[in-house]
């Protein structure tokens, strides 16, 4: 807060931070924007418009968050077993504690570049096409047959499958090259699918219909994942590093850290458990997850929320004058310290109550009031 309160004023002649209106600031160059003003404008939108309040209290977003938190607490496990042991792998993934396999900058770079790419109009197109695909009858039948009867064998098969696909991402020369490999694996499986389903899938992937691969210049982009993971977005290289990090023993929770088998991956098992459980029983439907992402990225049509979040991420990524990543290192240490089984037993239940009681909007109100009353710290000599 002290650092961002020192940003230059946006409008000369006004007392710091001298904020412009959302409309006037929309075309302001990034280096001319005050971060505290950006936070104010984001909270003005979230708290001052029906769309913003609906986003904060979105049933889809709340369902996703509570499903994940309830699983960790053991509320949706038939045996009642808790899963707080999943928190250390998440802490390792965020903090990059295994420097050989995990780059502490990678996750922030993925967030930065994804927020830069998924403006509201792009997100509406990309995620909208994915929702249309998930609503297709063939998709629903395919997913039901793929999941089969939930149980240990199906769970193990899912983990083995995902582990076997990871190298296609980590060893690929580019995002389109990785997608071309995935498309090559998918095509034989869906060879007998209705053409309407294939058309919807192609819209999501963004492949060139003449080659069934990602378009190569001078062929124009067909959007989809081919465009999102293309060279221009900068998303794929750090994404490769994040996927490589998930192969580390700390993240996979391997029984023998020196030798991880293809049957071990705690986070992938977690994903299977949540998605294979009916939503009525506390699990998640894939369409609900995508719908939550759709609302998060498209609700603010001005782009203010996404722009502000990106500025925050970029601030975390920025070095100080001595070459240190103070904010990033602090957050990474916090993740490593807080995301433990012991701390999780204190934090997760409290967080669940806040979300269930829809208290999140009160937190935003508090932050809003703070940002409109704080001033730069006194100059020291």
N, C-alpha and C positions, 0 to 999 in steps of 0.2 A: 504493500500500500504506500509506503514512504517513497519507493522508487517511482511508481507510476504517477504519484501526485506531483512529481517534478517535471513531467512532460511539458513541452512548450504549449502555450495557449493556442487554441484553434482559431480564435477570432481576436485580432489585435485590438487593444484598448480595453478589453474586459479583464477582470480579475481572474487569476488562475482558478479552474482550468480553461475558462473561456469557451465553453462548448457551443458548437453549432447545432442546429436542429438535425434530425435524422435525414430530412430531405436535402439540406444543404451539405451535409457531410458525405452523402452517398458517392459523390465523384471526387472527394478529397483524396490526394495521394496518400498511401499508407504511412509514409514518414511524416506527414503533416497532421495525422490524427493523434489525439490524446487518448491514451489507453483508458484513463479514468472516464473520459467522455464516452468512449465506446461502451464501457460497462454500464454507464448510466442509460445510454440509449437502448441497450439490450434489455435492461430491467424495465425501462419505460414501456417497451413493447410487451414484455412478458406479463407485466402487472397492470398495464393500462389499456389493454385491448382484450376483447373476448377471445380472439384467436390465441393470444399469449397465455391467458388463464386456462383455456382449454388444453393447451399443450402441456402446461405444468401438471394439470390434473387428468391427463389422458388415460382412459381405462386400459388401452393397449400397452402403453409404457408401464403403467402400474402393474399390470398382469405379468409382464416379462420380468420386471425387477423382483416382485414378490415370489414368483415361481423359482427364480434362481436362489433367492435368500432362504426360502422355505426348504428347498432341497438341502442346502448346507446345514440347516438346523435339524434335519431329519424329519420334518413334518410330513413330507410326501413319500418317505421310504416306508414300505410295508413293515419292515423290521424295526423301524424307529431309530435306525442307526444314523448318527450325525456324520457330517462330511467336512468338518473344520480342517481336516488334513489337506483339503484342496487349496487353502489360502496361501500356504508357503510357495507352492508352484506359481501361483499368480504373482506373488511378491517377487519371486525370482525372475519371472517374465518381464515385469515392469522395471525392476531395478537393475537387471543385467548383472546379477551377482557372479555368474559364470562367464568371465571375460573371454574365454576361449571360444564359446559358442554364442554368447549373447552380447549384442552391442547396445549399451544403455541409451544411445541416441536413436535407435531404429524405430521404436514404437512412436516416439514423438514425431519423427519424420513422416511416418505413415499417416498419422493424424493430421499433420500440417498439410501435406500434399492432397489428402483426401478431402479436407475441408476446402482447399483451394479449387478442387475440381467439381465437387458436388454442390454447386450453387442451387438455389431452389428450382429453377427451370430444368437443369440437368438431372437433379434428383427425381423430379416428378416424372421425367421421361424414363430414366433407367429403372427406378424402383417400381414405377407404375407398370412397366412391361413385365417385371418379375412377378408382381401381384396377379397380373392377367394369366401368366403361365401357371402359377400355383393354383389358380381357380379352375384350370382346365380339367375336365373329368379324367382324361388319360393320366395327367400328372398325379392326381389324387389316387388313382388305382395303382399306378407305378410305385408311388411312395409306400402305399399300404402293403403291396407285395414285397417291396424291398425290405421293409422293417420286419415283415413276417410276425411270428409270435414273439413278443418281447421276452427276454430271458438271458441267462448267462451265455449261451451259445451265440445268440444273435448279437449280443453286446461285444463278445470277443471277435466275431467276424467283422463288425463295424470298425473296431479298433485296428485290426489287421489291415483292412482296406484303406483306411485313412493314412496309416503309417506307410503303406506301400505307395500312396500317391504323393506323399511329401517330397520325395526326390525329384519328381517332375517339376516342382516349383523351385527347389533350392539349386538345381543344376542347370536350369534353363538359361539360355543366353538373354532372353527378354520375356516380358509378359505375354506378348502374342505367341512366342514360341512355346511357352508353357501351356497356353490355352489350346494351341494346335494339337498338342499331345493329348490333352483331356478330351477334345472333340473327337480325336481318333479312337479313343476308348469308348466314348458314348455312342457313336454312330452304329456300331454293330448291335448294341443293346436295343436301340430304338428303331431298327430297320423296318419293323412292321407297324410302327406307330402311325396314327392318322396324320395326314399332311398338315392339318390345322395345328396340331401339337408341334410339329417340326417347325412350322412358320413362327410360332410364338417363342420357341426355344432359340431360333436364329436371331430373333429380335433382342433377346436377352444377351446372347453371346456377341452379336454384332459381326458375324462372319460374312465374308464375300460369298454370295450364293453360287458363283461360278466355280469357285475352288474349294468351298466349304472350309476355308481357313480365314484367319484374320486378314483384312485387306492390306495390300502392299501398294504404296504409291506407284503410279498416279491414281489408283482406284480410291475413290473418296471413302471416308469413314462411314461405317454403318452404326456408329455409337456402340452401345453395349459394353461388355467386359473387355472386348478387344481395344476399344478406345480408352477405357478407364485404366487399364494396365499397360497402355502404350508408353512410348518413350517420353512423350511431351508432358505427361502428368507427374512423372517422377515418383509414382507410388510403388512400382514393382521392386526396384532395388532394395529399399528398406524393408519391404514386405518379405522378401527372400530371407533377410537377416532375422526377422521375427519368427518365421517358420523354422529356420535353422535352430533358433533358441528353444523352440518347443521340443527339439530332439534331445535336449540335454537331460541328464539323469535327474537333476533337481526339479525340472518341470514335469517330466513323465512319471516321477515317483517310482522309479524302478526298484525292485526288491534287491538287486545287486547293482549298485551304481556303476560298477566297472563293466557290466554287461547287460544292456537293455535288450529285451527280446521284442519281436514285432507284436506281441500280445499285451504290451504294457504302454499305457498312456492315460494318466489319470484325468486330464482335462477332456480328452476325447470321450472317455467313458462317462464323464459328467454330462457332456453334450448329448450322448446317446440316451442316458437315463431320463433327462428332462424332456427330450423330443419324442421319446417312445411312450411316455406316460400321457394318457388322455388329459386334455386341458381341464376337464371337469374334475379331475382328481389331483390337480395342482401341477400338471405338466404343461408343455407348450406346443401349440401348433405352429409350424413353420411360417404360415401366413400371418399369424399374430406378430411374430418377431419382425417380419419384413414390414408389416403395417406400422409397427412402432418406429422403425427406422424412417419410414416414409413420412410420418408425422413430424419427427424430429427435424428432418431436413427440408421439408416443404412448407411447414406452417407459417413461418415468417417469410412472406414473399418479398420483403424489402432486402433480404439477405443480411440484415443487421446482426442477427444472432450468430449465424455462421461466421461472419466476418470478425466479430468480437472474440469468439472462441478460438479462431485461428490466430488472432493477435496474441491471445494468452499463451497458446502453444508455442508461437514463435518467440515470445518472451522467455519461456522456459528453455528454449533451445539456444538462446543467445549467450555468448561469452561476455564476461566483464572485461575491463581494461587490462586485467592481468592474465587473460586467457582461461579463466576458470568458469565452469558452468554451475554457478552457485544455486540457482533455482532448480535446475534439473537434478543436481546431486542431492539437494535437500529433499525433493519429492521422492527420488529413488530410495533414499535412506528411510524416509517415512514409510514407504511401501514395504520395504524389507522388515522394518520393525513392527509395523501395525498388522501386516497380513501374516499372522502366525495363528496356530490353532488356539493358543491360550488367549490372545487378544481378541480373536474372532468370536469367542464365546461371550465376550462383553459387548462387542460392537454390533454384530449381526442382528441379534434380537432387538436392540435399540433402534437400529436403522429400519428394521421391518415395521416397528410400531409407528415411526415417523411417516413412512410411506402409506401404511394402512389408514392412518388417521388424517392423511392429506395435509400434513403439517409443513410440507416442503414450501408451499406458497408463503408461509409465515417467515421462513428463513430468507426467501428472496426479498420480502418486505423489509426485513432487518438490514440486509445488505444494501438495499436501495436507500434506506434512510442514512446509513453510514456513508455511502458514497456522496450523498448530497449535503453532508455536514462536515466531512473531513477536509482539512486544509494542509498545505505543504508544511513539513516540520520546520522549526526555526533554523535559520542558517547558523552553522557553528563556525567559529573562528579558531 
